[in-house]
Amino acid sequence: MGTVTRSTWTIAVTALVLAATAPTPSWSSTRGDRQVTVAATSQAVPAPGLLWRDCGDRLQCSRLSVPVDWRRPRGPRTGVDVARMPAQHPGRRIGTLVANLGSGSSIQAVRAQPDLVGELTRWFDVVIMDGRGLGDRGSPVLVGCAQAAPDPARPQLAPGRAAWRRHARDNAAYDRSCRTAAGTAFAGLTSRQSAHDLDAVRSALGEPRLRYFGNSYGAVYGQAYLELFPARVHRMYLEGVPDHTEPDLGRRLLTRAVAVERQFTRFRDWCTRTLGCPLGDQDAVEVFDRLRRRTPLSAGPGRGVSGRGLAVAVAAGLNQPKWPQLARALAQAREGDAKGLAALAGPEPVTPPGTVERVTYCHDFLPDVPAYRQLTAIEARLRQSAPRVGWTAGRQVIAQCAGVAPGPVWRPHVPVIGQVPPVLIGIGQLDLDTPAAGAAHAAGRVPGAAVLWHGDGHDAYLRQGTGRLRATCLRTRVHDYLVNGMLPAPGTTCRGELGAGMGR
């Protein structure tokens, strides 16, 4: 059983006054077999420190008790898991950095790869906050849905109305199983609620203002926090930013489709200049065009890759880490074997339990799912701007939420953000998960935000750390900002430092 320690540095710090509508949160942690609950006040009095217990992997853990709906502070409550990786040298610690790393449980991700945030402990206690319904391994707040979310590649490869309905039914079953598993906590599955949780963590730590690192979906929480609590921001770095500031679904889909199409030309250029690329000196786009004219392609006895399947496969291989795999698959298909392309196209096998990530995404980004007739019209429009592979993005995005019932909603909208200190936003030119144009659009909605462009893809800061590149242009400038408040010079662009490589 881990020991429980109290932060000696938080007790004397006075928290800012919470918003008038904010409830009085309480924080719970396990001390031996006894549950410890500490109540906090919403008045301008010292905020109590979290009670931490050692929980392995260099981490100390606790749990935050919060309202399911912050607009109903006396209503049902739920829990949010937090973990702390203490500073390497407590005497030289300059503060606390709260972080959410995006997809899945951030705490579990750090357990698996401590280097994701390890370098930041040179300066900070790093406090990792998980989103609603996610949590540490074995945690009671981790929602396990009886049904897994079906792969949206399925209706990509079988494009008819009947296949779409089957996928929507499976997605609806997944959604229902999450509602059952989450119980009353399901009503809180939006990033707006998580932004309130983030502010409660700040208060519990005794920090008057928030220093925050938000990667990928953690950047959605950051966008909500900027809108809700601008006066409580100290420094905030957001990377891999999903654009929650564009209300028009058609524009968001067009941005993604064009990004995928442009990535194909970047992949072609990479392959042309990379020694050992299986396509040799052949133009990858021309190879694709020739293969498309030959479809269906043979992928083994009784298996084929259609023209649509070819586009889906290439689009799936355009994330930078998959470039070597895509190059091999295209080269093999050129020689008559399309099994590699069939593997890229998916769909991936899914096994329960599922997580609530997809329903939260749907509540945040796609609460109103277009009907099938609207979908085909959208797809036709996307083909005009992204005719080779980018057009597939429309169905892939919408399929994630087909069949998901209306639930708690936090729709994309143009935010009204008060005056905030300069925020730094990292944008990857090769990022397909959160396309650069959408991230730049979101950055433009943040008053005074500084943009740091880099030549890598999604999760670049984190991937560089686990790859032990460490002193890269991107990481150095992020650290300069988080530690010293020093922003990059306007127009700063870091070259790509990860590389796709060959032979992976």
Stockholm file with secondary structure:
# STOCKHOLM 1.0

chainA/1-504         MGTVTRSTWTIAVTALVLAATAPTPSWSSTRGDRQVTVAATSQAVPAPGLLWRDCGDRLQCSRLSVPVDWRRPRGPRTGVDVARMPAQHPGRRIGTLVANLGSGSSIQAVRAQPDLVGELTRWFDVVIMDGRGLGDRGSPVLVGCAQAAPDPARPQLAPGRAAWRRHARDNAAYDRSCRTAAGTAFAGLTSRQSAHDLDAVRSALGEPRLRYFGNSYGAVYGQAYLELFPARVHRMYLEGVPDHTEPDLGRRLLTRAVAVERQFTRFRDWCTRTLGCPLGDQDAVEVFDRLRRRTPLSAGPGRGVSGRGLAVAVAAGLNQPKWPQLARALAQAREGDAKGLAALAGPEPVTPPGTVERVTYCHDFLPDVPAYRQLTAIEARLRQSAPRVGWTAGRQVIAQCAGVAPGPVWRPHVPVIGQVPPVLIGIGQLDLDTPAAGAAHAAGRVPGAAVLWHGDGHDAYLRQGTGRLRATCLRTRVHDYLVNGMLPAPGTTCRGELGAGMGR
#=GR chainA/1-504 SS CCCEEECTTTTTCBCCCCCTTCCCCEEEEEETTEEEEEECCSSSSBCCCCEEEEEETTEEEEEEEEESSTTCTTSCEEEEEEEEECCSSGGGCCEEEEEECSSSCHHHHHHHCGGGTGGGGGTEEEEEECCTTCCSTTCTTCCCBSSCCCCTHHHHHSCSHHHHHHHHHHHHHHHHHHHHHHGGGGGGCSHHHHHHHHHHHHHHTTCSSEEEEEETHHHHHHHHHHHHCGGGEEEEEEESCCCCSCCCHHHHHHHHHHHHHHHHHHHHHHHHHSTTCTTTTSCHHHHHHHHHHHCSEECSTTCEECHHHHHHHHHHTTSGGGHHHHHHHHHHHHTTCCHHHHHHHCCCCCCSCBCSHHHHHHHHHCSSCCCHHHHHHHHHHHHHHSTTTGGGHHHHHHHTTTTCCCCSCCCCCCCCCCCCCCCEEEEETTCTTTTHHHHHHHHTTSTTCEEEEESSCTTHHHHHHHTTCCSCHHHHHHHHHHHHCCCCCTTCEECCCSCCCSCC
#=GC SS_cons         CCCEEECTTTTTCBCCCCCTTCCCCEEEEEETTEEEEEECCSSSSBCCCCEEEEEETTEEEEEEEEESSTTCTTSCEEEEEEEEECCSSGGGCCEEEEEECSSSCHHHHHHHCGGGTGGGGGTEEEEEECCTTCCSTTCTTCCCBSSCCCCTHHHHHSCSHHHHHHHHHHHHHHHHHHHHHHGGGGGGCSHHHHHHHHHHHHHHTTCSSEEEEEETHHHHHHHHHHHHCGGGEEEEEEESCCCCSCCCHHHHHHHHHHHHHHHHHHHHHHHHHSTTCTTTTSCHHHHHHHHHHHCSEECSTTCEECHHHHHHHHHHTTSGGGHHHHHHHHHHHHTTCCHHHHHHHCCCCCCSCBCSHHHHHHHHHCSSCCCHHHHHHHHHHHHHHSTTTGGGHHHHHHHTTTTCCCCSCCCCCCCCCCCCCCCEEEEETTCTTTTHHHHHHHHTTSTTCEEEEESSCTTHHHHHHHTTCCSCHHHHHHHHHHHHCCCCCTTCEECCCSCCCSCC
//
